[in-house]
Amino acid sequence: MGHAGIGRDMSIAALEQKLARSFGYEYAVMAGRARSALVALIEVLRKGDNIPVLLPENICSVLVTAIRAGGGTVVTVPVSADTGLPDDQAFVAAMNGQPTPGIVMPTHLYGFLGDYSQTVKIARAKGWFILENDTNAVRCHGDAPFGDGLLMSFGYAKPLEVGRGGAIMTNEANLAKEIQSRLSTYGPLNEAAIKQENDLMLQRRAMRKSLDVADPELIRICDMETALSRFRFDGRDCDLIRAKLDQFPAERTERLARKEIWDRALEPLDSILHPVPLPQPVPWRLIRRAVTGRAPFADILWQNDIDAGINYRSLWREMPAEYLTGTAPASDLWGETVLNLWVTKDYHRPRIEKAADLLMKAAHDQ
């Protein structure tokens, strides 16, 4: 195992070694934000030309602005209404539809582990870079990577939650060094930049209910987000991230236990609140699909101080059309049905059972 740079700050280098070892890669490179590592990766791989970056259409919109900042072209891939993930063949079709290879980014939304065996096979044959997304850190300590790289965020509400910082991992020493070289030219993630990020997020949130993707104000926000994509890691949070890594195996066990409590409590509602038919080795959330629509179930939970989650909508409903290529919106059915229930420490058995009772009441009242 190793790290990317010679003469790097020893605390950062030690953290990078620990990250790489934990997630089955040879090298890790820290960044101020995960999206900054993605920008650097695209800048290194594209060799002067824009390259396609394939990703699920219901992923976080900041990845779109990061891809744009790095010189990539976003290609959205439709997701299944049953799982919230693109099917294996959807990625294959999207790759076959591109004139040149680029980056393909399978994700494991909320911790559900999809089968991307054909995606990997075709990507290897055609020279695509397979970038695993941490959306849930489904693998840790011993599981072999299936990608050429792993992008990981330590932001708020992530499994390894610190509030800032990100990393990219790879098995290629030269690639790691090139990414580190790019990142070293970026500015630090200072308090002024964090305030700008938060202000833009609040402006987006205020527009969400009546959002027009052609609104010049949305385009202004997205352009500003694009400009706020390049940050290097300054080492401030090394100890916090290291501690989160140490705690992760125990936390994974605790999350699985809370998921089991949720599953038992909701079992009488399985025909109305459908479980997702995929393995979930590291639950980020407990997910159920309300086949008759999420609104009455979400409303009764919110009214009783229980978080029902806010779903990522299709990027086509969040971003200016000129930022995207690929499929038109296909994830609406997923977003309109999904309840995102928490498996964090504040959701103990009594609170989970209270939530289940409320959901049963909502089902009965329909």
N, C-alpha and C positions, 0 to 999 in steps of 0.2 A: 504494500500500500504506500501511497505517497501523496505529495501535494504539488501544486502547480509551479511555484516559483522559488528561485534561489534568493536568499536574503530577505525573505518575507518575515513580517512580524511573527515571532515564535508562537504567540498565543493563537493567532489566526491559523498558522500552519498546523498546529496541534489539533485545532478544531476541524480543519479540513480533512486531516487524516482520520479523525474519529468519525466524521460524517461518511467518508468514503467506505470505511470499514463497516459501518452500520448498515449501509444500503447496498453492499455488494459491488461497489465500483472501485477502481484503482485510484482515481483522483477526484478531488472536490475543489471548487473555487467559490469563495464567498462573494456576495454582492450586496449592495445596499438594499435592493429589492429583488425578488425573484424575476420580475419583468426586466430588470436591468441585465441580469444574466442572459435572458432570452434575446435581448437586443444585441448583446455582445456575440452570442452564438450565431445569430443571423448575419451580422456584419462579417464574421470570420468565414462562414460557409458560402456566402453568396458570390464572392469573388467579383464584385462590381456589378452584377446583374441581380435584379429582383428574383427571388425564389418563392415558390408557393409554400404556404404553411397551412396544413390541413388540421382542423380542430373541430370539436363538436359545436353545434350552433347554439348551445345553451351554456357556454362557458363564461367565465367572468370577462366583462368587456375591456378591462385594462390590458388583457393580453392582445386585444386587437390593436390598441394604440401602440403597444410595445412592438408588435410585428411591423406596423407601419413605420415606426421610428427606426427600426433596424434595416428597413429596405426589403421587407417581405411582402407578399401578397396573401391576404387572408382568404382561405377557401373553406367555407362552412360545410359541415357534413351533417346530414339529418340524424335525429335521434329517435329511438323507439319510445312509444307512449307507455310501454310496460316497464322499461328499465331506466329511461333517461340517458342511456348510453347509445352511441352509434353502434349499429351491427357491424360485425367483422366485414361483411361484404360491402357495406356502405363506404368504408375506408378504401377497400380495394377498388371500387368503382371510381371514387374520387381520384385516387392515384392514377388510374388508367386514363382519366380524362385530362391529365395535365401534360403539356408538351415537354416539360423538363422535370427532373426530380427535385425535391426540396426536403421539407421537414414534415413528418406525420406525427401527430400528437394524440395518441390514445390516452384517455383519462379513465379514472375509476371513481366516478362521481359518488360522493358520500361514503366511499369505502366498498362499493360493489365491484367485484372483480369480473370483468368481461373476458371473453375468449377472443383474442386477436391473432390467432395463429396464422391465418391467411394474410392478414395485414403485414405481419412480420415477414412471411415468406416472400410476398411480392415486393415489399420494401427492400429486402436484402438483394433480390434479383435485379431491381431497377435502380439501385443506388440512392435510395431515400435514407435520410437520417431519422431514426426512430427515437423520439423524445418522450420518455415517460413523464407524466404529470403527477405531482405529489397529492393531487386533490384530496387525498386521504391517507397518504403514507401507508399503503396497504402492505408494504414489505418492510421488514426491518430485522436485522440480525440473522443472516444465514440464507435468506431466499435469493436465488440467483436472478440478476436483472435480465429482462428480455430486450431492453432498448440499447441504443448507442449512447444515451445520456438520460439523466433524471433531473428535472427542474423541481426545486423545492422552495416553498415559501414558509417563513416563520411569522407571518402576519397574524392579525387578530382572527380568532375563530378557526384557525388552522390546527391540525392535530398537535404540531409542535409550535405552540403559540408563545411568541415573545412580543410581537407588536411591530417588529421591523426585521429586516434582514432576509436574505434568500441565498440559494446556492445552486450551482449546476454541477453535476457529476458525470464523469466519462471514464472510459478505459484508455483513452488516447492521450499520451503525455504531451505531444505537440499541440493537440487541440486545446488541452487545459492551459498550456502556456500562452497560446494565442488569445484565449478568452481572458486570461488574467491580464495580459498586456493591454487589451482593449479596456477592460474595467478600470485599470489604473489611470486611464485618461479621463474618467468620469468624475464629476464633482461629488462631494460628500452629501449624504442624506441629513441635512441640517433641519433645525426647527422651522425655519422659514419655508422650506420645501414641504415638510409634513403639514404645515398649516395650509399651504396651497392645495395639497392633495385633499385634505379634509373639506376645504371650502368647495372644491369642485364636486366632491362626492355629495355634499348637501345640496348643491345646485341641481345635480342630476336627480337626486331623490325627490326634490320639490317638483320636478317636471314629470315624474314617472306616470302619474295617473292619466294625464292628457298629452302624452308625448307624441310629437310629430317628428319623425326622423329627418324631415326636410327643414326643420326649424333652424334658422341661422344661429340661434343661441346654442343649440346642441352642437352644431359644427364648431362653434367657438370653443366650447368646453372640451370637445374631443381633440381639437388642435392643441389646446393647452396641456391636456393629458399626454399627448404624444411628445410634447416638449419636456414633460416631467418624467422621462423614462430612464434616464441614465444616472445611476448612483453607484458609487463604489462603497465597499464595506469598510467602516472605520475601526472595527474591533471592539467597540463599546460593549457589545452584547455577547461576547464570546462565552463568558461564564454562564449567562442565562441559557444560551442555546445548548451548551454542554450539559447543564443540569437537566434541561428538558429531554435531551437524548437519553440520559441515565434513567430518567423516570418513565420513559416511554413504554418499555415492556410491562411494567406494573400498571400503567394507565390503560394500556390496551386490554389487559385482563379485566380491569374494572369496567371499562366501556362494554366489553362483551357481556359481563354479568348484568349490567343495567339494561342492555338490549334484551337479554333473556327475560328480565322482569317485565319490560314493555310487551314482549311477544306473548307471554302468558296472560297478561292483563287484557290484551287486545284480541286474544284468540276467538272469543265469541263473535267478534266483528270481522273475522277474516273474509267473509263473503261480501262485505261492504267496503272495508278498508283493506285492500289487497296488499299482501307483502310483495316485495320485489323478488322475482324468481332467479336470483343470482346469489352466489356466496358473498359474504361480507366479513372478511377476516379482521378488518380493523374498522369498526363502525365509527364514522364521523357523525352521523345522525341516525336516528331510527326513522325509516321512511315507510309510509303507507300511502297507497293511492285510493282516494275516495272516488269510486267509480261513478257516483252520481254528482260529483262536483265537490270541491274542497270548501266552498264558502261557509255553509252552515257549521261544519266541524271546526274550521279555523276560527270563526266568530265566537263560538262558545268557549274555546280555549283562551283566546285573547281577552275575553271579558272576565276571565278568572285568573289572569296573570300567568298564563302558561303559553310559552312561545310556540306558535305553529309554523314559524319559518316564512321566509320570503324567497321564492324561487327565482333562479336566473331565467329570464325570458329568452326567447330566441334573439340572437344578436341582430336579426333583421328588424326587431321591434325596439332595439336599444341604440343602434348606431346608424350614422348616415350611410346611405346605400353605396356611396363611392368608396367607403372603407372596406367593402365586402365583395367577394365573388362566391359562387357556389349555389346551393339550393335556396329556394325561397323558404319562408318559415314552415317548419315541420314539427316543432316541439311544443306547440300550443297545448295539445292534449295532455302532455306530461305536466306542464306548468299549471294547468287548470285543475288537476286532480291531486297533486302531491301535498302531503303534510310532512313537514320536517320537524321531527321531535328530537329533543336533546338527550344525550347520554352522558352529560357532564355531571360533576359531583353534586351540583345543586338539585339534580333530579333523582331524589332518593325514592325508596319504595312507596311511602305514603303519597308523595306528590304524583308519582306515576299512576298509582291506583286511583287517585282523584281525577286525573286526566282521563283515564279509561272510563270512569263513571260518567264524566261529562260527554265523552264521545258516544257512549251508549245512549244517553239522553237525546243527543242530537239525531242519532240514527232512528230512535223511536219516534221522534217528533216529525220525521219526514213523511 
